[in-house]
């Protein structure tokens, strides 16, 4: 764990943090989450307990950018009874057994007719797949492939006690103000049932980060968004257009609890401040990592980074989505979620925040063209030094990159000058009111 991050945010030991994160994930695991409904609402309320949390509700039919809030879906009971009257599939055993957003149904049908509503994985026979039909009315069940193959010929009774009716879309938000109004955005999706890594890992890690930040001194403000995938992030954007200019950077956090190496997907902005910070944070984390290029797919970074929104948002994961066999199956369970991976991911995020909070930033107070150094006596002021050319070059680097988004460390790496020397030269520019240090 990064020592300075440990001091700054007061993290407990990795083992203790990992155990607590895993326990919260276990508490949330049974809840039947979807993009709307009681399970989602209950999850959000638990995440927000004892934090400055706001639960937002948008009514069905509300237009959000190019989307419309759908009917709310809730389910109480669902099963299939075989020809002998025995339940062969039961929602009470796993909420993955029912296709998400299944409409209500109670009917009898043949095995042949039933098969078109069944989903299994012949290549992963012991796993239950997760399927959903969010924006198309349908119904279905998911089951292990051997159980499907064992279904006998005959008549089956199907029952799904669900509702699709006017309600609302829910999302949660935690805003932790700092000295500055500029916001750092953290976002996680919360719409998958009983998928521990691809859902709960990002939620529990970000919740803990928000808790720690609430106890620390902060330069920046921090906004945490817990929203259903795609439409939730789109809804947050639609409702916060006036705030977007205050978002300095952001990070989508998802799939951070498996045992793979960390993967950071770069933002849409080439060599952005966030990308530089993440690469240095990961390089010093002591954990294996990979830097991934920007692509227009993935999780909700594609909403925050869409062309008309264009926020500087990347994504932190471990094994990338879709590339591990447990992805979107019952294999993504609590035993797949590693406490040490959860804690390690939290430590990286804490280190990122500490790096951002402690960085020295300057701003050029005369950014239009090059300021006239000679009439301010700066050349003369440097004349007594043995290395005036070096100091003049350092001044030009500082004046060019002091835009409030390149830290002194960034300028040092770009220029080749050490940070201490740049700080000394910056002091001279500050004395002559050409540069200011941002708090």
Buried (B, 14 or more C-beta within 10 A) or exposed (E): BBEBBBEBBEBBEBEEBBBBBBEBBBEBBEBBBBBBBBBBBBBBEBBBEEBEBEBBBBEBEBEBBEBEBBBBBBBEEBBBBBBEEEBBBBBEEBBBBBBBBBBBBEEEBEBEEBEEBBBBBEEBEEBBBBBBBBEEEEBBBBBBBEBBEEBEEEEBBBBBBBBBEEBBBBBBBBBBEBEBEBBBBBBBBBBBBBBBBBBBBBBBBBBBBBBBBBEBEBBBBBBBBBBBBBBBBBBBBBBBEEBBEBBBBBBBBBBBBBEBBBBBBBBBBEEBBBBBBBBBBBEBBEBEBEBBEBEEEBBBBBBBBBEEBEBBBBBBBBBBBEEBEBBBBBBBBBEBBBBBBBBBBBBBBBBBBBBBBEBBBBEBBBEEEEBEBEEBEBBEBBEEEEEBEBBBBBBEBBBBBBEBBBBBBBBBBEBEBEBEBBBEBBEBBBEBEBBBBBE
